[in-house]
């Protein structure tokens, strides 16, 4: 679960989303995230790339992920 301190909104995370959030603790590219997820979860590369991009875009839209 994530809390946006600015809005007070909570965001629930499924296990894959939680793993992406953990990976974001260190500098990492989107392709590196996809590669790690492909090692850890049973998913096709196409679905993994699409779902990862969608999740990261959602984080950015909610101001939970800010690019440096």
Secondary structure, DSSP 8 states (H G I E B T S, - for coil): -EEETTTTEEE---HHHHHHHHHTTS---HHHHHHHHHHHS---HHHHHHHHHHHHHHHHHTTSS---
